[in-house]
Amino acid sequence: MSQILADLFWHNLWANLRLLDVCASLDEEHLSASAPGTYGAVRDTFQHLLSSEGRYVVTFPGDRPEPALNEGQPFPGFPTLRERSVASGEALISLAESTPDSQRLTGEWRGQPYDIPASVMFTQAINHATEHRAHIVSILSQRGVLTPRLDAIGYQIATAGSI
């Protein structure tokens, strides 16, 4: 595909890791907090986000490990979430760099076959992660927790030193 798409996934990985670092330092009260209109508790939202990211990766052809996370399993802890974030994030970056624009993905989802452009899965991965990070930030902000800047300009400043 393009370096631009890969850059979006570099930002995605960076944002996931920054927010994971904040969440790893929080107490149980904050991690179990939720708010109307969000996925659920902070810890559950992160586990869902990264479980989904792993599933997006394995929809692409190639030798990819099965996702190790699943929302139905007990919370694995933040070191495991960080490890899975790096693994799926780096895989998505690699896929963004190497997937041809014409690539289609086929498989079955919820008992129904699908045949979609790879761009749809890339778009879903970015949108899904952004949405759930916003849920977590919203919950934590309402509780007075200072959350990091996760937007693209913040990423540019953090990684390049300026805009």
Secondary structure, 3 states (H helix, E strand, C coil): CCHHHHHHHHHHHHHHHHHHHHHHCCCHHHHCCCCCCCCCCHHHHHHHHHHHHHHHHHCCCCCCCCCCCCCCCCCCCHHHHHHHHHHHHHHHHHHHHHCCCCCEEEEEECCEEEEEEHHHHHHHHHHHHHHHHHHHHHHHHHCCCCCCCCCHHHHHHHHHCCC
